[in-house]
Amino acid sequence: MVQKRLTGVARKLRNDMTDAERRLWSHLRASQLDGARFIRQLPIGDFVVDFACRSARIAVELDGGQHADSPTDDARTQIIEAHGYRVIRFWNNDVLQNTDGVLTAIVEELNLARNAT
């Protein structure tokens, strides 16, 4: 039943995106970034990740200041990685002020994932 509950949560999160999520999504949607198909708010295990590329098994998480040095985020990352995803995290501030740098980092992760197969 966890998956069914998380589907509703994911739907709500898609409708209530932060400014940073909107900015990043405008570059990830419709396979715009290096041809990779990303989706928003994907349930993985007991969590909903902000963005994910299923084919590359990459989960992208955006964090606000409340996440600084959070042991909860470390545990969350371990669980998501146990489901086969590589988690990459960015501060909301970075997305809003250095979008190109964030996109470059995501493309580097995509290339690593592609070269690993």
Steps between C-alpha positions, in 0.01 A plus 500: 500500500799734539526540122133603472539754781814642341330541164262752656789674673695515173200647319466773765873576485483535119229761545688689775851529355749746649659772287821296478307189394314699232828644369672161480195327355488757218840363392439130569155452350441354153849342482662841456807420706735280298205297370431351844138451604435629851181477699386700801418372846573131455419270795806285580469277802337701778602835350411730213802641315479840332618383156620171359641360180395136507724386215815644665375415852567854622291675765535878530409656832471873568550615856428820689697625798309280743685198354852611598690205648180302545540140620149439367619589149794260537266216591263598217790493253608154618149360451459655154844370401398154626233513229773543238499878455794738529385802701635844415404798713498871431412797716198697382727804501737334251216417264372857510838675479715254303259303284762432232739354757229270635406385150867432421530287815189301404635441147827375653303251712302391192825439312643299791185287510508444123866406502443255787267286290 
